[in-house]
Structures are given as C-alpha cells and as structure tokens.
Amino acid sequence: MLRCFMAGAVALASLAASTAMAQSTPAVVYCVNNRIMVERATMSQMQSGRGSSEICIIGPSFDFQPDGVSWVRQNLRSDVGGSCRCR
C-alpha cells in the first residue's frame, strides 16, 4: 500500500514539474501586423516564420496567459485580435 502511494506521489511530482516547465515562458502582449496577441513565445520565436511582419511588445508579461488577456481588456480597452500599432 505504501509503495503504491509513493509511486503515485512520484508520478504527480513529475507531472507538476513538466507542467511548470511548459509554462516557464511568460505570456507577452504583442502587436503583430496591427493585431493584439497574447502569446507564450519569445520575440525571436514570434519573428520566425513571419517574414517582414511588424511585431512589437505592447504590454507586460504574465505567468498565466488569461491574465494577459484580462490586462488587454482593462488597459487597452480592446480584445485580443483588436487593433494596435507599433511605434
């Protein structure tokens, strides 16, 4: 019984560690081709594959992507996908 409990605890710990690693990149508020995006990607990842797209960071980064979406609504008074401009 104790072995089963320990095996379950180890499995849960490894699952939590992999989840934490997957979310280690913060969600950032970007403006991409005049549209607001909240993405868990670095600037170089955002630029990769987008060619000459205009990309800039227009807000802070967040541990949880939904917090970034809320920030956009409260501070930019828009939604993800709404209009923006890089300066």
N, C-alpha and C positions, 0 to 999 in steps of 0.2 A: 504494500500500500504506500509506504514511504517512497519507494523507488518510482512509483507511478506519479506521485505528487511532485517529486524532484524533476522528473522528465518533463512534466507539464510546465513547471516553473522555468526550466531552461528554454523550452520552446517559446514561451511567452516573452522571455527576456530577449531572445534573438529576434523575434518579430518586432518588438518595440525598437530595438537597435536599428533594424533595417528601415522601419518607418521613419525614424529620426533622421537617418542618413538621406532618405529620399526627399525630406523636407528641409534639408540643410541649406539649400539655396533659397534666399529670400525672394518673395514675390515683389516685383518692382512695377511702379506705374510708368508706362511708356507711352509715347506718342509715336505711332507708326503710320506713315502715309496719311497724316491728318486724322487718325482714329485712335481713341484711347484704348489701351490694353493693359491688363494686369497679368504679368507672366513671371514664372519661376525660371528665368533664363538670364544669363549674363548679357552684357551689351554685345560682346563678340558672337555669342550664340544667336542673338536677335539679328545681327547683321549678316550672319552666314546664311547663304541661300536666298537673301532678299535683294541682292544686287545693289542698285543705287537708291534703294528706298531711303527716305528721310526718317531717321529714328533718333529720338532723344528721350531722356528721362525727365518726366514732368512732375514726379512726386516721390515720396519716401518709399522705403522698402518695408515689408511686413513679414512676420513669421508665418502668418496664415493668409492665404490668398483672399478669402472673403473679407478680411479686414481692409485689404487694398480696395476692394470693390466698394465697401462702405465709405472709405476715405474719398474715393472719386465722387460718390453721390453727395457727400457732405461738403466737400471743399471745392469741387469743380462744378457742382450743381449740374451734373450730367451723369450718364451711364457709360459703362464700358461699351465701346463701339461708337461713342459720341465724338463730336468734332474736337480737334485740338490743333495746335500749331507749335512747331519747334522754332525757337527764336534765334 
